[in-house]
């Protein structure tokens, strides 16, 4: 009989008063008992609406049914048929807007905790499995993948399983892309990312770090003298956006990309780091997305009092509700309906305050959200000694500018054929944030998988 409890089982978490002093993972994960109890809430619907909400089409009812039977390894293998990074997705995917949003149990209660169950199964596998995957027989064809973020890893993994000789080229000194430089340890431990990458390497995927495609090597060279028959561009969107207001060049103003890269990848929080960040007392984070929450919570762990400045209300916050709740539990203040217009300096050229206007919501804009409108005479200053701009990112133009025949949008996104990732350049495919701009990990993975299937068909048709 299904468990008809209308509420999903709560996720055990590290207490807020404890976690603000460390970078250890906040969510502690389900126990086997909790996971089996939660799995029994699934009704095993015949029409499987949850699967339609998953960008990589995980067979959700099938893996949950295996949990109910106590077959955790079988459940993992079911997920792994379509998802190359289950331990990652179980932690950072916005399931509430995807698979869980479609769950029938959500009509009269809370949906099944699909993401938490996926995480549990993946962690159980990683804790107990000692056997490396067996590489598929090589088929004699070479494919290059640019970028080792979620889109590139998903594409590389699918192609390796089909027997392709795959090399991933990563600009940074460590593979993982946004999974290692953008998402903090307390949300996604780096050892988990490395475990997933190790699995792909065991399948035969080679990773070349410190390789900036467009500088170290070009797409034309990869497809010419190096003999790659196809290239997948999954280079992400790492070019930060700013407000273009006075004072953004002051000392103590960071893009969220820079701040998070220093903290997550360059270990700026560790004493004696080669790339430290200012240990500010009062930090303003401008923006309301998941990146803003990550930056704010990192700054809090570095000892600062943190204020998130957002020009709309809490209802319009694009960040995951869980991340907002965790931030509030950690003492982060939210200043809604507030928009910065200037960053003010002290005598040494450091941030002293941010000057803001109060806002009210007017008519909806092109996104469907009500447009913020400034209230005349509402100018006020918020004393701060550091500001982090978390306003989104766009693709770096380097690959676009060094690749012949590659068409892009005006804002920098690569133009692709829907459903395949095929670009205007023959043999070149693209996906993830390099195409869409900043989006979610699972959507990037879905694009990588689509491109892998299209690349396979392209190469096979050439024979």
C-alpha positions in Angstrom: 0.0 0.0 0.0 1.3 3.5 -0.8 2.2 5.8 2.0 -0.5 8.5 1.8 1.2 11.0 4.1 0.5 14.4 2.4 3.9 15.8 3.4 7.3 14.7 2.1 9.9 13.7 4.7 12.1 16.6 5.8 15.7 16.7 4.8 18.0 16.5 7.9 20.2 19.6 7.9 23.2 21.0 9.8 22.0 23.6 12.4 22.2 27.1 11.1 24.2 28.4 14.1 26.8 25.7 13.4 27.0 25.8 9.6 27.7 29.5 9.3 31.1 28.7 10.7 32.1 26.0 8.2 31.7 25.0 4.5 30.5 21.5 5.2 27.4 20.2 3.4 24.2 21.7 4.9 21.8 18.9 3.8 22.7 15.7 5.5 20.8 13.3 3.3 18.1 10.7 4.0 18.7 7.5 5.9 17.7 4.2 4.4 14.6 4.1 6.6 13.5 7.6 5.6 14.2 6.9 1.9 12.1 3.8 1.9 9.3 5.5 3.7 9.4 8.4 1.2 9.6 6.1 -1.8 6.4 4.5 -0.7 4.6 7.8 -1.2 5.0 7.3 -5.0 1.8 6.1 -6.6 3.6 4.6 -9.6 1.3 6.4 -12.0 0.8 4.7 -15.4 1.2 7.9 -17.3 4.4 8.9 -15.4 4.0 12.7 -15.5 7.2 13.1 -13.5 9.4 11.7 -16.3 8.0 14.4 -18.7 9.3 17.0 -16.3 12.9 15.6 -16.3 15.2 17.1 -19.0 17.2 13.9 -19.1 14.2 11.6 -18.9 15.1 9.6 -15.8 12.8 6.6 -15.3 11.6 8.0 -12.0 8.8 5.6 -11.0 11.1 2.6 -11.9 14.0 3.7 -9.7 11.7 4.6 -6.8 10.0 1.2 -7.0 13.4 -0.4 -6.7 14.1 1.7 -3.5 10.8 0.3 -2.1 12.1 -3.2 -2.7 15.4 -2.3 -1.0 17.5 -2.6 -4.2 19.5 0.6 -3.9 22.1 -0.5 -6.5 19.4 -1.4 -9.0 17.8 2.0 -8.4 21.2 3.7 -9.1 21.7 1.7 -12.3 18.2 2.7 -13.5 19.0 6.4 -12.9 22.4 6.0 -14.6 20.8 4.8 -17.8 20.0 8.4 -18.7 21.7 10.6 -16.0 25.5 10.7 -16.0 25.7 12.8 -12.8 23.0 11.6 -10.3 24.8 12.6 -7.1 25.1 16.1 -8.5 21.6 16.4 -9.8 20.1 15.1 -6.6 21.7 18.1 -4.8 21.4 21.0 -7.2 18.6 20.4 -9.6 15.4 22.6 -9.1 13.2 19.5 -8.9 10.4 21.7 -7.6 10.1 23.2 -11.0 10.7 20.0 -13.0 9.9 16.4 -12.1 8.3 17.2 -8.7 6.2 19.9 -10.2 4.5 17.2 -12.3 4.0 14.7 -9.5 0.4 13.7 -8.9 1.0 13.7 -5.1 1.5 17.5 -5.3 -2.1 18.1 -6.2 -3.4 17.5 -2.7 -0.2 17.8 -0.7 3.5 17.8 -1.3 5.1 15.9 -4.2 7.3 12.9 -3.7 10.9 14.0 -2.8 12.3 12.8 -6.1 15.5 14.8 -5.8 16.3 13.6 -2.3 15.7 10.0 -3.3 18.0 10.4 -6.3 20.7 11.8 -4.0 20.3 9.0 -1.5 20.6 6.3 -4.2 23.7 7.9 -5.7 25.4 8.4 -2.3 24.6 4.7 -1.4 26.2 3.6 -4.7 29.3 5.8 -4.2 29.8 4.6 -0.6 29.6 0.9 -1.5 30.7 0.5 -5.2 34.3 -0.5 -5.8 34.1 -1.6 -9.4 35.1 0.8 -12.1 32.8 0.8 -15.2 34.0 -1.1 -18.2 34.8 1.1 -21.3 32.9 0.3 -24.4 34.9 -1.1 -27.4 36.3 1.8 -29.4 34.7 2.6 -32.7 37.6 4.4 -34.2 36.0 7.9 -34.2 37.2 11.0 -32.4 35.1 13.8 -30.8 36.3 16.9 -28.9 34.3 18.4 -26.1 35.0 22.0 -25.1 34.2 22.6 -21.4 34.0 20.1 -18.5 30.8 21.5 -17.0 27.5 19.6 -16.8 26.7 19.9 -20.5 30.2 18.8 -21.7 30.4 15.9 -19.2 27.0 14.6 -20.2 27.9 14.8 -23.9 31.3 13.2 -23.3 29.8 10.4 -21.2 27.1 9.4 -23.7 29.6 9.4 -26.6 32.2 7.3 -24.6 29.5 4.7 -23.9 29.0 4.5 -27.7 32.6 3.8 -28.2 33.9 7.2 -29.2 37.4 8.4 -28.4 36.4 11.6 -26.5 38.7 14.4 -25.2 37.4 17.1 -23.0 39.3 20.4 -23.1 39.0 22.5 -19.9 40.3 26.1 -19.6 40.8 26.0 -15.8 43.3 23.8 -13.9 40.5 21.6 -12.6 37.7 19.9 -14.4 34.0 20.3 -13.5 33.2 23.8 -14.7 30.5 25.6 -12.8 30.1 22.5 -10.5 33.5 23.3 -9.0 34.0 27.0 -9.4 30.4 28.2 -9.0 28.5 26.0 -6.5 29.8 26.1 -3.0 31.1 23.1 -1.0 28.2 23.4 1.4 25.7 22.7 -1.4 27.8 20.4 -3.6 31.0 18.8 -2.1 33.8 18.8 -4.6 34.7 15.2 -3.8 31.3 14.2 -5.2 31.9 16.0 -8.5 35.4 14.4 -8.8 33.9 11.0 -8.2 31.5 11.6 -11.1 34.3 12.8 -13.3 36.5 9.7 -12.3 33.6 7.5 -13.5 33.6 9.2 -16.9 37.4 8.9 -17.1 37.1 5.2 -16.3 34.8 5.0 -19.4 37.7 6.3 -21.5 37.1 10.0 -21.5 40.3 12.1 -21.5 40.4 15.5 -19.8 42.9 18.1 -20.8 43.0 21.0 -18.3 44.6 24.4 -18.8 43.5 24.5 -22.4 41.8 27.7 -23.5 40.1 26.9 -26.8 40.4 30.1 -28.9 43.9 30.7 -27.4 45.8 27.5 -26.7 44.1 25.8 -29.6 41.2 26.7 -32.0 38.1 24.7 -33.1 39.5 24.9 -36.7 42.7 23.2 -35.5 40.8 20.5 -33.6 38.9 19.6 -36.7 41.9 20.0 -39.0 45.3 18.9 -37.9 44.1 17.1 -34.8 41.6 15.0 -36.6 38.4 15.3 -34.5 35.4 14.5 -36.6 33.0 16.6 -34.5 33.2 19.2 -31.7 30.8 19.9 -29.0 31.0 23.4 -27.4 29.8 23.4 -23.8 31.9 26.3 -22.6 29.2 27.8 -20.4 28.5 31.4 -19.7 31.2 32.9 -17.6 31.2 36.5 -18.6 29.6 38.5 -15.7 27.1 41.3 -16.0 27.2 44.6 -14.2 24.7 47.4 -13.6 26.9 50.1 -15.2 26.4 52.5 -12.2 29.0 54.8 -10.7 31.4 53.1 -8.3 31.5 49.6 -9.8 35.3 49.9 -10.3 35.9 50.5 -6.6 38.0 48.1 -4.5 35.7 45.7 -2.7 33.3 45.3 -5.7 33.2 41.7 -7.1 31.3 39.9 -9.7 29.7 36.8 -8.2 31.7 34.7 -10.7 35.0 36.1 -9.4 34.0 35.9 -5.7 32.7 32.3 -6.0 35.6 31.2 -8.1 38.1 32.5 -5.5 36.2 30.9 -2.6 35.2 27.6 -4.2 38.1 26.8 -6.6 41.0 28.9 -5.3 40.2 28.3 -1.6 40.2 31.9 -0.6 38.5 31.0 2.7 41.7 29.2 3.8 44.3 31.3 5.7 47.3 32.0 3.5 45.4 31.5 0.2 47.2 32.9 -2.9 43.9 34.5 -4.1 42.3 35.9 -0.9 39.1 37.9 -0.8 38.6 40.9 1.5 37.3 39.9 4.9 34.5 42.4 4.8 32.3 43.2 7.8 29.2 44.3 5.8 28.5 42.8 2.4 25.8 43.6 -0.1 24.8 41.0 -2.7 22.9 42.5 -5.6 20.5 40.0 -7.3 18.0 37.3 -6.4 19.0 34.1 -8.2 20.7 31.0 -7.0 24.1 32.5 -7.6 23.2 35.4 -5.4 22.2 33.0 -2.6 25.5 31.1 -3.1 27.5 34.3 -2.9 25.6 35.6 0.1 26.0 32.4 2.1 29.7 32.2 1.3 30.2 35.7 2.5 28.3 34.9 5.7 30.7 32.0 6.3 33.6 34.3 5.9 32.3 36.3 8.9 30.3 39.1 7.2 26.9 40.5 8.0 25.2 40.1 4.6 22.3 41.9 2.9 20.7 40.7 -0.3 19.5 43.7 -2.3 16.7 42.8 -4.7 14.5 45.2 -6.7 11.3 43.0 -6.6 9.5 41.2 -3.7 10.2 37.8 -2.2 7.5 36.3 -4.4 9.5 37.2 -7.5 12.8 35.8 -6.3 14.1 33.4 -8.9 16.3 31.5 -6.4 15.1 28.1 -5.2 12.8 28.4 -2.1 15.0 26.0 -0.2 18.1 28.1 -0.8 16.3 31.3 0.3 15.1 29.6 3.5 18.6 28.4 4.3 20.0 31.9 3.7 17.4 33.4 6.1 18.1 30.8 8.7 21.7 31.8 8.5 21.0 35.4 9.4 21.2 36.9 5.9 19.0 40.0 5.6 16.9 40.6 2.5 16.2 44.1 1.4 13.4 43.8 -1.1 12.0 46.5 -3.5 15.4 48.2 -3.4 17.7 49.0 -6.3 21.3 50.4 -6.2 22.1 53.5 -8.2 25.6 54.2 -7.0 28.5 52.7 -5.0 30.1 55.2 -2.7 33.9 55.2 -1.9 35.8 55.9 1.3 39.1 57.9 1.3 41.2 54.9 0.2 39.0 54.0 -2.8 37.2 51.1 -1.0 33.5 50.6 -0.8 31.8 52.8 1.9 28.1 52.4 1.1 25.6 51.7 -1.7 23.1 54.4 -2.6 19.7 52.9 -3.4 16.2 53.8 -4.4 13.0 52.2 -3.1 10.9 50.5 -5.7 7.3 49.5 -6.3 5.9 47.0 -8.8 4.2 48.4 -11.9 2.9 46.7 -15.0 4.3 43.3 -16.2 7.4 43.4 -18.4 8.4 41.0 -21.2 9.1 38.2 -18.8 5.6 38.4 -17.3 6.9 39.8 -14.0 5.7 43.2 -12.8 8.3 45.8 -13.6 10.0 47.6 -10.7 9.5 51.4 -10.7 11.5 53.8 -8.6 9.7 55.8 -5.9 10.7 59.5 -6.3 12.5 60.9 -3.3 13.3 57.4 -1.8 17.1 57.7 -2.1 19.0 56.3 0.9 22.4 54.8 1.7 23.2 51.4 3.1 26.7 51.3 4.8 28.7 48.5 3.3 32.4 47.6 2.8 32.0 45.1 -0.1 29.5 44.6 -2.9 29.0 41.4 -4.9 27.1 41.8 -8.2 25.1 38.6 -9.0 23.2 39.8 -12.0 23.7 36.9 -14.4 26.3 36.0 -17.0 26.7 35.7 -20.8 28.9 33.5 -22.9 32.5 34.5 -23.4 33.0 35.7 -27.0 36.5 34.0 -27.4 35.3 30.8 -29.2 32.8 32.8 -31.3 35.5 35.2 -32.4 38.0 32.5 -33.3 35.8 30.0 -35.1 34.9 30.4 -38.8 31.2 30.1 -39.7 29.8 30.0 -36.2 26.6 32.1 -35.9 25.6 33.6 -32.6 23.0 35.7 -31.0 23.6 39.5 -30.5 24.1 38.8 -26.8 26.7 36.0 -27.5 24.7 32.8 -27.3 25.5 30.2 -30.0 22.7 29.6 -32.5 21.7 25.9 -32.7 19.1 23.7 -34.2 16.5 22.8 -31.6 16.7 19.2 -30.4 20.1 18.5 -31.8 22.5 21.3 -30.8 23.7 21.5 -34.4 25.4 24.9 -35.2 25.9 26.7 -38.5 29.3 25.1 -38.8 29.3 21.5 -40.1 30.4 19.0 -37.5 30.2 21.6 -34.6 27.5 21.2 -32.0 26.8 23.3 -28.8 24.6 23.2 -25.7 24.1 24.4 -22.2 24.8 28.0 -21.0 26.9 28.7 -24.2 23.6 28.5 -26.1 21.0 29.6 -23.6 22.9 31.9 -21.2 22.9 31.0 -17.5 20.4 28.2 -16.7 20.3 25.0 -14.6 22.7 22.0 -14.4 20.1 19.5 -15.6 19.0 21.6 -18.6 22.7 21.8 -19.6 23.0 18.1 -19.2 19.9 17.5 -21.3 21.4 19.6 -24.1 24.6 17.7 -23.9 22.8 14.4 -24.2 20.8 15.6 -27.2 24.0 16.8 -28.9 25.7 13.4 -28.3 22.9 11.6 -30.0 23.1 14.0 -33.0 26.9 13.8 -33.2 26.6 10.0 -33.2 24.1 10.1 -36.1 26.2 12.7 -38.0 29.4 10.6 -37.8 27.6 7.3 -38.6 25.9 8.9 -41.7 29.3 10.0 -43.0 30.6 6.4 -43.3 
